[in-house]
Amino acid sequence: MHESSYLILTALVEAPRHGYAILDEVRRLSDGRVELRAGTLYAALDRLRVEGLVEVDREEQVQSRFRRYYRLTESGALRLAEESTRLRHNADAAWLRLRRAGLLPQGGAA
Protein backbone atom coordinates (compact mmCIF):
# COMPACT_ATOMS: atom_id res chain seq x y z
CA MET A 1 0.00 0.00 0.00
CA HIS A 2 1.31 3.45 -0.86
CA GLU A 3 2.03 5.75 2.06
CA SER A 4 -0.53 8.27 0.79
CA SER A 5 -3.28 5.63 0.75
CA TYR A 6 -2.28 4.48 4.23
CA LEU A 7 -2.49 8.03 5.55
CA ILE A 8 -5.81 8.72 3.80
CA LEU A 9 -7.34 5.62 5.38
CA THR A 10 -5.89 6.63 8.76
CA ALA A 11 -7.36 10.12 8.37
CA LEU A 12 -10.82 8.58 8.00
CA VAL A 13 -10.71 6.32 11.07
CA GLU A 14 -12.27 8.73 13.56
CA ALA A 15 -14.89 10.40 11.38
CA PRO A 16 -16.00 11.03 7.80
CA ARG A 17 -14.12 13.94 6.22
CA HIS A 18 -14.32 15.99 3.04
CA GLY A 19 -11.35 16.36 0.72
CA TYR A 20 -9.65 19.39 2.19
CA ALA A 21 -10.12 18.06 5.72
CA ILE A 22 -8.43 14.83 4.59
CA LEU A 23 -5.54 16.86 3.15
CA ASP A 24 -5.15 18.69 6.47
CA GLU A 25 -5.35 15.49 8.50
CA VAL A 26 -2.76 13.71 6.31
CA ARG A 27 -0.43 16.69 6.78
CA ARG A 28 -0.99 16.53 10.55
CA LEU A 29 -0.55 12.74 10.75
CA SER A 30 2.74 12.94 8.87
CA ASP A 31 4.01 15.95 10.84
CA GLY A 32 3.99 17.95 7.59
CA ARG A 33 6.14 15.42 5.73
CA VAL A 34 3.36 14.42 3.31
CA GLU A 35 1.60 17.21 1.42
CA LEU A 36 -0.94 15.72 -0.97
CA ARG A 37 -2.29 17.78 -3.83
CA ALA A 38 -6.02 17.80 -4.48
CA GLY A 39 -5.66 15.88 -7.75
CA THR A 40 -3.59 13.18 -6.08
CA LEU A 41 -6.07 12.93 -3.22
CA TYR A 42 -9.14 12.56 -5.41
CA ALA A 43 -7.45 9.99 -7.67
CA ALA A 44 -6.52 7.98 -4.56
CA LEU A 45 -10.04 8.32 -3.12
CA ASP A 46 -11.52 7.06 -6.40
CA ARG A 47 -9.18 4.06 -6.35
CA LEU A 48 -9.88 3.34 -2.67
CA ARG A 49 -13.61 3.60 -3.37
CA VAL A 50 -13.37 1.11 -6.25
CA GLU A 51 -11.44 -1.23 -3.92
CA GLY A 52 -14.23 -0.91 -1.34
CA LEU A 53 -11.99 0.63 1.31
CA VAL A 54 -13.81 3.98 1.48
CA GLU A 55 -17.25 5.14 0.47
CA VAL A 56 -19.14 8.38 0.16
CA ASP A 57 -20.78 9.20 3.47
CA ARG A 58 -22.75 12.25 2.36
CA GLU A 59 -22.70 15.25 0.07
CA GLU A 60 -23.54 18.83 0.83
CA GLN A 61 -23.33 22.26 -0.71
CA VAL A 62 -21.37 24.89 1.20
CA GLN A 63 -21.26 28.45 -0.14
CA SER A 64 -22.25 27.26 -3.63
CA ARG A 65 -19.47 24.63 -3.60
CA PHE A 66 -20.12 20.91 -3.65
CA ARG A 67 -18.54 19.01 -0.73
CA ARG A 68 -18.35 15.21 -0.58
CA TYR A 69 -17.56 13.43 2.67
CA TYR A 70 -15.82 10.05 2.64
CA ARG A 71 -15.78 7.40 5.33
CA LEU A 72 -13.77 4.28 6.00
CA THR A 73 -15.57 1.02 5.29
CA GLU A 74 -15.28 -2.12 7.40
CA SER A 75 -13.04 -3.58 4.68
CA GLY A 76 -10.97 -0.41 4.76
CA ALA A 77 -10.51 -0.67 8.53
CA LEU A 78 -9.42 -4.31 8.20
CA ARG A 79 -6.98 -3.47 5.40
CA LEU A 80 -5.56 -0.56 7.42
CA ALA A 81 -5.08 -2.84 10.45
CA GLU A 82 -3.34 -5.46 8.30
CA GLU A 83 -1.05 -2.86 6.77
CA SER A 84 -0.28 -1.39 10.21
CA THR A 85 0.73 -4.85 11.44
CA ARG A 86 2.93 -5.38 8.38
CA LEU A 87 4.64 -2.01 8.82
CA ARG A 88 5.16 -2.58 12.54
CA HIS A 89 6.73 -6.00 11.87
CA ASN A 90 9.07 -4.52 9.25
CA ALA A 91 10.06 -1.62 11.51
CA ASP A 92 10.73 -3.97 14.44
CA ALA A 93 12.93 -6.14 12.22
CA ALA A 94 14.92 -3.10 11.06
CA TRP A 95 15.42 -1.78 14.61
CA LEU A 96 16.56 -5.21 15.83
CA ARG A 97 19.13 -5.53 13.04
CA LEU A 98 20.40 -1.98 13.59
CA ARG A 99 20.84 -2.71 17.31
CA ARG A 100 22.58 -6.03 16.66
CA ALA A 101 24.93 -4.28 14.25
CA GLY A 102 25.76 -1.75 16.97
CA LEU A 103 24.38 1.11 14.93
CA LEU A 104 21.85 2.19 17.58
CA PRO A 105 22.17 2.62 21.32
CA GLN A 106 20.70 -0.34 23.24
CA GLY A 107 18.10 1.95 24.86
CA GLY A 108 17.02 3.50 21.52
CA ALA A 109 13.36 3.83 20.56
CA ALA A 110 11.62 0.88 18.97
TAJOSUL-V752317 format. One record per residue. RES is the residue in three letters. D_FIRST is the distance of its C-alpha to the first C-alpha in whole Angstrom. Layout:
RES|D_FIRST ; RES|D_FIRST
This chain:
MET|0 ; HIS|4 ; GLU|6 ; SER|8 ; SER|7 ; TYR|7 ; LEU|10 ; ILE|11 ; LEU|11 ; THR|12 ; ALA|15 ; LEU|16 ; VAL|17 ; GLU|20 ; ALA|21 ; PRO|21 ; ARG|21 ; HIS|22 ; GLY|20 ; TYR|22 ; ALA|21 ; ILE|18 ; LEU|18 ; ASP|20 ; GLU|18 ; VAL|15 ; ARG|18 ; ARG|20 ; LEU|17 ; SER|16 ; ASP|20 ; GLY|20 ; ARG|18 ; VAL|15 ; GLU|17 ; LEU|16 ; ARG|18 ; ALA|19 ; GLY|19 ; THR|15 ; LEU|15 ; TYR|16 ; ALA|15 ; ALA|11 ; LEU|13 ; ASP|15 ; ARG|12 ; LEU|11 ; ARG|14 ; VAL|15 ; GLU|12 ; GLY|14 ; LEU|12 ; VAL|14 ; GLU|18 ; VAL|21 ; ASP|23 ; ARG|26 ; GLU|27 ; GLU|30 ; GLN|32 ; VAL|33 ; GLN|36 ; SER|35 ; ARG|32 ; PHE|29 ; ARG|27 ; ARG|24 ; TYR|22 ; TYR|19 ; ARG|18 ; LEU|16 ; THR|16 ; GLU|17 ; SER|14 ; GLY|12 ; ALA|14 ; LEU|13 ; ARG|9 ; LEU|9 ; ALA|12 ; GLU|10 ; GLU|7 ; SER|10 ; THR|12 ; ARG|10 ; LEU|10 ; ARG|14 ; HIS|15 ; ASN|14 ; ALA|15 ; ASP|18 ; ALA|19 ; ALA|19 ; TRP|21 ; LEU|23 ; ARG|24 ; LEU|25 ; ARG|27 ; ARG|29 ; ALA|29 ; GLY|31 ; LEU|29 ; LEU|28 ; PRO|31 ; GLN|31 ; GLY|31 ; GLY|28 ; ALA|25 ; ALA|22
